[in-house]
Amino acid sequence: MIHRPIFQRLLVIGFMVLVGFCLAKGIYSQSVTGVILAIISLTAGLYFVHLLHRANQEAEFEKRTESIPRE
């Protein structure tokens, strides 16, 4: 069974490879629309990775604050 973090990383890396391929094909065929859409997809993918990282940090912070005893 593939662990969840490994699967997430493979999924993100696969997406970025496909977007890079689309960007390269858009540049090769001199398609302005293809390049613009590939850049938008790349930006969306990077923003998703940023949000995922921030959500993991917040979950870790909540775990740490729950384990601190309150007086």
Secondary structure as the mmCIF struct_conf table of DSSP 4:
data_model
#
loop_
_struct_conf.conf_type_id
_struct_conf.id
_struct_conf.beg_label_comp_id
_struct_conf.beg_label_asym_id
_struct_conf.beg_label_seq_id
_struct_conf.end_label_comp_id
_struct_conf.end_label_asym_id
_struct_conf.end_label_seq_id
HELX_RH_AL_P HELX_RH_AL_P1 ARG A 4 TYR A 28
TURN_TY1_P TURN_TY1_P1 SER A 29 GLN A 30
HELX_RH_AL_P HELX_RH_AL_P2 VAL A 32 SER A 67
BEND BEND1 ILE A 68 ILE A 68
HELX_LH_PP_P HELX_LH_PP_P1 PRO A 69 ARG A 70
#
